[in-house]
Amino acid sequence: MVTFIYHDLASRTPPREGIFSDYHLILCRNVLIYFERELNERVLKYLSGCLSKNGCLVLGEAETIPQRLMNGLELVMPGMKVFRKRG
């Protein structure tokens, strides 16, 4: 019931393994801080699109989601940077 796979977030191609959608939890801690703004936003859109309804995206302490990309997401644990996709 748990799948671990590698994928280059900077690539413009979807992952080869499995169907990437309806995830209940995505952990992406301390990755986005190394990307330029354009790539950062593209990856955030991609990750939030992969979440199931009520699924959670966990970011690192220094990472944020720009307000314009928060559509459909809500911050549920501010100190921990846990966002939930509204159902």
N, C-alpha and C positions, 0 to 999 in steps of 0.2 A: 504494500500500500504506500510505500515511500520510494521515490525515485530520485537519484542523484545523477546529474549529468553536467557536462561541461559545455559552455557556449560562450562564444566571443560576443559580448554585448555591443562592441563597437561595429560589428559586421552589419550589413544591411540585409542579410539573408536570414530567414527563419531557421531555427535549429532543425537538424535532421532527425533527431530522436523524438519519437512520440508526437502527440498533439499538445501544443503548448497553450492551454487555456484551462480555466476553472480551477486555478490553484487556490488552496485555502491559506497557504502561508508562503511568502517569499521573503527570504533574508538577503538583504543587499547592504551590508554594513561596510562603511569606509571604502567604497568603490567609486561612487559618483564624484567624490571630491577631487579625483585625479582627471576628470574629463572636462573638456571645454564646455561652455554653456549649451551650445547647439547639440552636442552629443549627449550631454546630461539630460536635456529635456526630451530628446528622442527616446532614450532608454527609460525614463520615467513614464512616458506615454505607453511604451511597450509593456513595461512591468504592470502598470495599473490595468491595462487591457487584458492581461493574462489572469488577473484575480477573479475568483468566483464572487458572487454576491456575498457580502459579509466576510470576505477573505481579507487577510492582513498583510501589509507590506511593512517590513521593519528596516529602517535606515540607521546609519551611524549617527552619533551625537552631533557631528559637525555638518551633517547633510540636511537639506530642506527641500521641500517641494514648493515651487513658485505658486502663488495664489491662483494664477490663471490656469494651472494644471491640476488644481484641487477639485475640479468638477467630478463629483461622484465619490470623492474620498473625504474622510473626516479623521482628524487627529484624535485618537482615543487615549493615548498615553503620552502626553507632551514630554515628560522627562526622558522617556525611552524612545521617542520617535517612532511610535507604532501608529500606522494609519489603517483604517478599515474602509473597504469599498461598500458604499451604501447598498442595501438590498432592495 
